[in-house]
Every structure is written in structure tokens, then in C-alpha cells.
Amino acid sequence: MKYEGNPKHKEPWQPGRRGSLCPAGIDPRAAQRLLDDSVSEGARRYATLRGQAFCAQEHRAGFWHGYPVAWREVPPALWHEWIQNGLVKRSQVRSNW
């Protein structure tokens, strides 16, 4: 798996494009670490960093791009496991529902 950024998730916002903007502190190395640590759920992968949920999708064979998502988009079993393992707090999940 290799991270490959998608410009629609970066500043400056591109008019007419859909997609959530990635936080400023996520550079390509950090994004690759998130992808490496992500958990597969169907065709998508999920990860968390500092209380924020991220989703990654493969856009061509072996290449993935990721973006922040609301916790309601993360499979419940996954965020429950992350709460139990101390990777995220229940209050963080509730605040970004």
C-alpha cells in the first residue's frame, strides 16, 4: 500500500470538487503512517489520529488516498475497539458525530 495524495482534500479548496479537507499537520509521511496503521473494512481502510477518524480508498492498484471522516462513517465495532484500546476517547467520538 502506498499513499498518494488527492488534491481535492488539500488547501486551497477547489471549487466544484467534493471532499473533506485534511488537517494542516498531515504531511505525506504522516499520511503513509496512518495508512500503514489502518484497519481494513471492506474496500476501505480506517485509522485515527488525535481523536480524528480517517478513511482511505484505493484509487488505483496499490495506491490509496485518505481523508477525514465523521465518526458515524466509521464502522461501530471498529471505534468501540479503539475506545477499549485507548486509541480514542468516547468524548472524541461523540464530539465529531
C-alpha positions, 0 to 999 in steps of 0.5 A, a space after each residue: 500500500 502506498 499513499 498518494 495524495 488527492 488534491 481535492 482534500 488539500 488547501 486551497 479548496 477547489 471549487 466544484 470538487 467534493 471532499 473533506 479537507 485534511 488537517 494542516 499537520 498531515 504531511 505525506 509521511 504522516 499520511 503513509 503512517 496512518 495508512 500503514 496503521 489502518 484497519 481494513 473494512 471492506 474496500 476501505 481502510 480506517 485509522 485515527 489520529 488525535 481523536 480524528 477518524 480517517 478513511 482511505 480508498 484505493 484509487 488505483 492498484 496499490 495506491 490509496 488516498 485518505 481523508 477525514 471522516 465523521 465518526 458515524 462513517 466509521 464502522 461501530 465495532 471498529 471505534 468501540 475497539 479503539 475506545 477499549 484500546 485507548 486509541 480514542 476517547 468516547 468524548 472524541 467520538 461523540 464530539 465529531 458525530 
